[in-house]
């Protein structure tokens, strides 16, 4: 079985941070994801999907510190079904995402005050993983508080050979998104 979700969107509200009785941080955020498509009459159509996302551990604390409403973020995680009984005694449920990694997109000026060097560009591609969440559900806190910066070091520039560069001919109508 395979349960993997990758979403890029904007926060619909500020991050809500709280701490579980175990001491682990839990951040809840709302994410709006857009899909653009061409209607039968040829005009552009937009479809928006709103989804709740749960972050755990150090990733939750980082999200609370740097993200705010409107921030762009990439979330990798898994789809979960949350079930509960409401105040009227009715059983309720909804789908949400339990994030395994979070990558902040955009610049400091666009959606938060990202830690970074230099002017208004900030850091791009800060990626944080929920190792502590995975450890918590596996019985331990071996990596609690760890985060993972997947930003690779700058590769040495190499001049490509002309024969190695493939030519791609794609019409805009062929792109499915």
C-alpha positions as CSV (number, residue, x, y, z in Angstrom):
1,X,0.0,0.0,0.0
2,X,1.1,3.5,-0.7
3,X,-0.1,6.7,0.9
4,X,1.9,9.8,-0.2
5,X,0.6,13.3,-0.7
6,X,2.5,16.3,-2.1
7,X,0.8,19.7,-2.0
8,X,2.0,23.2,-2.8
9,X,-0.3,26.0,-1.7
10,X,-0.9,29.0,0.5
11,X,-1.8,29.1,4.2
12,X,-5.4,30.2,4.7
13,X,-4.8,31.1,8.4
14,X,-2.0,31.6,10.8
15,X,-0.4,28.5,12.3
16,X,-2.0,27.2,15.5
17,X,0.7,25.8,17.8
18,X,0.0,23.7,20.9
19,X,1.9,21.1,22.9
20,X,0.7,17.5,23.5
21,X,0.8,16.0,27.0
22,X,3.9,14.1,25.8
23,X,5.7,17.5,25.3
24,X,5.7,17.2,21.5
25,X,4.7,20.3,19.5
26,X,1.6,20.1,17.2
27,X,0.9,22.8,14.6
28,X,-2.4,22.9,12.7
29,X,-2.6,24.9,9.5
30,X,-5.1,25.3,6.6
31,X,-3.8,25.0,3.1
32,X,-5.4,26.2,-0.1
33,X,-4.3,24.4,-3.3
34,X,-5.4,25.7,-6.7
35,X,-5.9,23.8,-9.9
36,X,-6.2,25.6,-13.2
37,X,-7.9,24.0,-16.2
38,X,-9.4,24.9,-19.5
39,X,-13.2,24.7,-19.7
40,X,-15.0,23.3,-22.7
41,X,-15.7,26.8,-23.9
42,X,-12.0,27.6,-23.9
43,X,-11.9,29.9,-20.9
44,X,-9.7,29.3,-17.8
45,X,-11.3,27.7,-14.8
46,X,-10.0,27.6,-11.2
47,X,-10.7,24.9,-8.6
48,X,-9.6,25.5,-5.0
49,X,-9.2,22.7,-2.5
50,X,-8.9,23.5,1.2
51,X,-7.2,20.9,3.4
52,X,-6.0,20.8,7.0
53,X,-2.4,19.9,7.7
54,X,-0.9,18.7,11.0
55,X,2.8,19.1,11.7
56,X,4.7,17.6,14.7
57,X,7.9,18.2,16.6
58,X,10.5,20.7,15.5
59,X,8.8,21.1,12.2
60,X,5.7,22.5,14.0
61,X,7.7,25.0,15.9
62,X,9.5,26.2,12.8
63,X,6.2,26.6,10.9
64,X,4.8,28.6,13.8
65,X,7.9,30.8,13.9
66,X,8.2,31.6,10.1
67,X,4.8,31.0,8.4
68,X,1.7,33.2,8.5
69,X,-1.5,33.5,6.5
70,X,-0.7,33.7,2.8
71,X,2.7,32.0,3.1
72,X,3.6,29.5,0.3
73,X,4.6,26.1,1.4
74,X,5.3,22.6,0.0
75,X,4.0,19.8,2.2
76,X,4.8,16.1,1.8
77,X,2.9,13.7,3.9
78,X,0.2,11.1,4.1
79,X,-3.6,11.3,4.0
80,X,-5.4,10.4,7.3
81,X,-9.0,10.1,8.3
82,X,-9.8,11.9,11.5
83,X,-13.0,10.7,13.4
84,X,-14.7,12.2,16.4
85,X,-18.0,12.6,18.1
86,X,-19.4,16.2,18.1
87,X,-21.3,17.9,20.9
88,X,-24.6,16.6,19.6
89,X,-23.4,13.0,19.8
90,X,-23.0,12.6,16.0
91,X,-20.0,10.8,14.6
92,X,-18.0,13.1,12.4
93,X,-15.0,12.6,10.2
94,X,-12.7,14.5,7.8
95,X,-9.6,13.9,5.8
96,X,-6.4,15.8,6.6
97,X,-2.7,15.6,5.9
98,X,-0.1,14.5,8.5
99,X,3.0,16.2,7.2
100,X,6.3,14.4,7.1
101,X,8.3,17.3,5.5
102,X,7.6,20.9,5.0
103,X,9.4,23.2,2.6
104,X,8.9,27.0,2.8
105,X,8.6,28.6,-0.6
106,X,9.0,32.3,-1.6
107,X,10.9,35.0,0.0
108,X,10.9,36.7,3.3
109,X,8.8,39.6,1.9
110,X,6.2,37.3,0.4
111,X,5.0,35.3,3.3
112,X,7.0,35.5,6.5
113,X,10.3,36.5,8.0
114,X,12.4,33.5,7.0
115,X,15.8,33.3,8.6
116,X,18.3,34.1,5.9
117,X,21.2,36.2,4.9
118,X,21.1,39.2,2.7
119,X,18.4,41.5,1.5
120,X,14.8,40.7,0.6
121,X,15.4,37.4,-1.0
122,X,15.6,35.3,2.1
123,X,16.3,31.6,2.1
124,X,14.6,29.4,-0.5
125,X,14.0,25.7,0.0
126,X,14.2,25.3,3.7
127,X,13.0,21.8,4.3
128,X,12.1,20.4,7.7
129,X,11.0,16.8,8.4
130,X,8.9,15.3,11.1
131,X,11.3,12.7,12.3
132,X,10.1,13.2,15.9
133,X,6.5,12.3,14.8
134,X,7.7,9.1,13.2
135,X,9.7,8.2,16.2
136,X,6.8,9.0,18.6
137,X,4.6,6.6,16.7
138,X,7.4,4.0,16.7
139,X,7.8,4.2,20.5
140,X,10.7,6.6,21.0
141,X,11.9,10.1,20.6
142,X,15.4,9.3,19.2
143,X,15.4,12.3,16.8
144,X,13.2,14.7,18.7
145,X,13.9,18.3,17.7
146,X,15.8,17.3,14.6
147,X,15.3,19.0,11.3
148,X,16.6,18.3,7.9
149,X,17.8,21.0,5.5
150,X,17.8,19.3,2.1
151,X,19.3,22.3,0.4
152,X,22.2,20.8,-1.6
153,X,25.5,22.6,-1.7
154,X,26.2,24.5,-4.9
155,X,27.5,22.1,-7.6
156,X,30.5,23.1,-9.6
157,X,29.4,24.5,-12.9
158,X,30.1,22.3,-15.9
159,X,29.7,23.3,-19.5
160,X,27.2,20.9,-21.1
161,X,28.1,19.2,-24.3
162,X,25.9,20.2,-27.2
163,X,25.0,16.6,-28.0
164,X,23.9,15.9,-24.4
165,X,21.1,18.5,-24.3
166,X,17.8,16.9,-25.4
167,X,15.4,19.0,-27.4
168,X,11.9,19.0,-26.1
169,X,9.0,20.1,-28.2
170,X,5.9,20.5,-25.9
171,X,2.8,22.4,-26.9
172,X,1.0,24.3,-24.1
173,X,-2.2,22.2,-24.9
174,X,-0.3,19.0,-24.0
175,X,0.5,20.0,-20.4
176,X,-2.0,18.4,-18.1
177,X,-2.0,21.1,-15.4
